[in-house]
């Protein structure tokens, strides 16, 4: 994985954008993830019920990681109840939880009939989507660990298309932080009644603009600039960043492969920053 150490978020995001495909390829080939992906592809087609998923710990952990729910792996009873629930029932647990990750997982996995039936697992295209989701989440998590601002931008990009109203934003901690920062809304506003928060945010931004790539870019630029300023980070085009090393687990003792990065060329890819 390429290190973002010493970079501000603007430069880090430019580097991440320029190297994402290569980094995801490295993740797929790391022994730990390669084994997890192979096990998922081999066995998930035999899983038709929630109980079967719960009984196979390796598959269960894979799914939880794919939806960024690694911190909830211990709660198998709750996860089982969520997946067995009927999303059309307002009283179902999946509809009573505010964390959008659970509803996203419920919808994507597609269990029906109180968790006793699932035809999605038979589809090769669905399995590929799940593997891509797992790899993408591993990538995002790795970037977030190095630079929280970069991680939040990546998450915003992934979720922006599903935002329908301000309540969708406010129930998601990362989206809320992104939008408040980008729009210059004080973090203390989070203590207001939720309806008042919605009213305030509506005066700052029209959510229908999220369909416009130009507007998304503007929000992203503002968020990165403000976050870097808050962190006291100064922009730099340090020539010493020309050479970076990416750790590559190639199945031969985790050797390191040098990757030459042209920072000037990378920056040119994202002129808006």
Residue pairs with C-beta under 8 A, 6 or more apart in sequence:
1 23
1 26
1 27
1 142
1 246
1 247
2 15
2 16
2 19
2 23
2 244
2 245
2 246
2 259
2 261
3 146
3 244
3 245
4 12
4 15
4 16
4 143
4 146
4 147
4 150
5 146
6 241
7 15
7 147
7 241
8 228
8 231
8 233
8 234
8 235
8 236
9 147
9 149
9 150
9 153
9 224
9 227
9 228
9 231
9 233
10 224
10 225
10 228
10 235
10 273
11 235
11 236
11 241
11 263
11 267
12 143
12 146
12 147
12 149
12 150
13 149
13 150
13 153
13 224
13 270
13 273
14 266
14 267
14 269
14 270
14 273
15 244
15 261
15 263
15 266
16 23
16 143
16 150
16 154
17 266
17 269
17 270
18 261
18 265
18 266
18 269
19 246
19 259
19 261
20 139
22 246
22 259
23 139
23 142
23 246
24 135
24 136
24 139
26 246
26 247
26 248
26 249
27 33
27 135
27 138
27 139
27 142
28 34
28 37
28 135
29 248
29 249
29 250
29 251
30 249
31 249
31 251
32 249
33 134
33 135
33 138
36 58
36 61
36 62
36 65
36 134
37 62
37 131
37 134
37 135
39 58
39 59
39 62
40 58
40 59
40 62
40 127
40 130
40 131
40 134
41 127
41 131
43 56
43 58
43 59
44 59
44 121
44 127
44 130
45 121
45 122
45 127
46 52
46 121
47 53
47 56
47 59
47 118
47 121
48 116
48 117
48 118
48 119
48 121
49 111
49 115
49 116
49 117
49 118
50 80
50 83
50 84
50 111
50 115
50 116
51 80
51 115
53 59
53 60
53 63
53 83
53 109
54 60
54 76
54 79
54 80
60 73
60 76
60 79
61 73
62 134
63 105
63 109
63 130
64 70
64 72
64 73
64 79
65 134
65 137
65 138
66 130
66 133
66 134
66 137
67 101
67 104
67 105
67 108
67 133
67 137
68 101
68 137
68 140
68 141
69 79
69 101
69 102
69 105
72 78
72 79
78 93
80 115
81 93
82 93
82 94
82 97
82 102
82 105
82 106
83 105
83 106
83 109
83 111
83 115
84 111
84 114
84 115
85 92
85 93
85 94
85 95
85 106
86 92
86 114
87 94
87 95
87 103
87 106
87 107
89 95
94 102
94 103
94 106
95 103
97 103
98 171
99 171
100 168
100 171
100 172
108 129
108 130
108 133
109 118
109 120
110 118
110 119
110 120
111 117
111 118
112 118
120 126
121 127
136 158
140 151
140 154
140 155
140 158
141 151
143 150
143 151
143 154
144 150
144 151
144 152
144 154
144 155
145 151
149 223
149 224
149 227
149 228
149 231
152 174
152 177
152 178
152 223
152 227
153 178
153 220
153 223
153 224
155 174
155 175
155 178
156 174
156 175
156 178
156 219
156 220
156 223
157 216
157 220
159 172
159 175
160 210
160 216
161 210
162 168
163 169
163 175
163 207
163 210
164 207
165 198
165 207
166 197
166 198
166 201
166 202
166 207
167 194
167 198
168 175
169 175
169 176
169 179
169 201
169 207
170 176
170 194
170 197
170 198
176 190
177 187
178 219
178 223
179 185
179 201
179 205
179 219
180 186
180 187
180 189
180 190
181 222
181 223
181 226
181 227
182 219
182 220
182 222
182 223
182 226
183 201
183 204
183 205
183 219
183 222
184 204
184 222
184 226
185 200
185 201
185 204
189 197
189 200
190 197
192 200
205 219
209 215
210 216
217 272
220 272
221 272
221 273
224 273
228 235
237 263
237 264
237 267
238 263
239 263
241 261
241 263
242 260
242 261
242 262
242 263
243 258
243 260
243 261
244 259
244 261
245 256
245 257
245 258
245 259
246 256
246 257
246 258
246 259
247 254
247 256
248 254
248 255
248 256
248 257
250 257
267 273
